[in-house]
Amino acid sequence: MHLRPDELIDVAEGTRAESSAPHLAECAVCRLQVEELKAMMSAAADVDVPEPSPLFWDHFSARVRQAVDAEGAPRRSFWTWPRVVIPAVSVAVAVLAVAVTLNRGNTSRAVVPLPAVLPAPVAPVASVDLLVDPQTGDDTALTLVAELSSDMDFETAREAGLAARGSAEHAVTHLNGSELRELQRLLQEELARSGA
Amino acid sequence: MASSLTWTLPGTWPQRTVTQSTQPMRPAERGLADLDERALVEACLSGQTSAFDVIVERHRRSVYLLCYRFVSNHEDASDLSQDVFLRAYRGLRSFRGQSSLATWLYRIGVNVCLNRVSAKKLLSESIEDRQFVDEKAESAPDRLLKDERGARVRAAIAQLPRKQRATLVLRMYHEMSHQEIADVLGSSVGAVKANFFHALSNLKKMLGGEVL
């Protein structure tokens, strides 16, 4: 059985000793192939590239710099964030996703007929700052997420898979003009019915 | 007889050593020049575009030579090299340091060259376009013969299928290991060796016995 191409290359390049392939000693075809490979390598190696002038390199660097300046600074991507931060953000996003899903479920179950007489208005509830823990005055996890996501635009979020097709974020950001108007009308109707 | 004559292009320099920029470096640039690849990339991503100048200076010659091996003329090699660095700059944020910066640049370079070469038929420089510089003793006929042989080999390489050509260029002229070539081309070591074998066999078929 003849030597395979990778074996012939190894022998021709000298990374494999001919003595380790006993077949070569008895096969003129394989020996000829090894010789031809060596000859072609030698012929190819003999082809030079003219060295450009030293002045060319300065000119070249200047051209690249000009093109790069026109591009603006490269933006740091989600993937170049420190590796410790990425898992923290992932966990936070997962928690938020679960919270949104549960909230949606509660909303859909809570469709009850409106009472004929609206209850008397109650005293307004003091607004709650979600970023402030009443115990410590600061929720570090939410603060971290807020800080990390403060400069994350929609494109970055989409690349990171945070606004996947089917998500609320994806749906809202992909409505066309008439859908947005319809959504606005429905919301106004609901607000008018609830007396808000 | 030693090869002591140098053919140069109009506007090129008959010299083999790489020379550094003739412009003196500013102190901040001297600091950048001491940084390793990863730190340079980080500096670029932090907005220090001068860090990219250092990357260009370190790799411009090898990128240029790679491009020249594909297109066989100075003008196109120069344009392609610039394109390689511009693409590298745009994609710098995707460089994760899993391979060396050189390997990453080669990968971009091979893609740029193969795309350009397949989109446009490039002309090799003719022998007449070169200037003859008689540095030592090799006779003009010897040099002419060698140059004609080189032109035939280059033309044959240009006709190889894309992966075979890329493999041969990286192996023969950039002394990359089979594993490094596999990383650049996104294939296995076995496939690289097979491509190299077929590239050399096809060269033999195209050139016959004329260069042996």
Interface residues (C-beta under 8 A of the other chain):
Chain A: P5 D6 L8 I9 D10 E36 L37 A39 M40 M41 A43 A44 A45 D46 V47 D48 V49 P50 E51 P52 S53 P54 L55 F56 W57 D58 F60 S61 R63 V64 R65 A67 V68 D69 E71 A73 P74 R75 R76 S77 W79 T80
Chain B: T6 W7 T8 L9 G11 T12 W13 P14 Q15 R16 V18 T19 S21 T22 Q23 C44 L45 S46 G47 T49 F52 D53 V56 E57 R60 R61 Y64 L65 Y68 R69 H74 S78 S81 Q82 F85 L86 Y89 R90 L92 R93 S94 R96 R130 K146 R149 G150 V153 R154 I157 L168 M172 Y173 G190 K193 A194 F196 F197 H198 L200 S201 L203 K204 L207 V211 L212
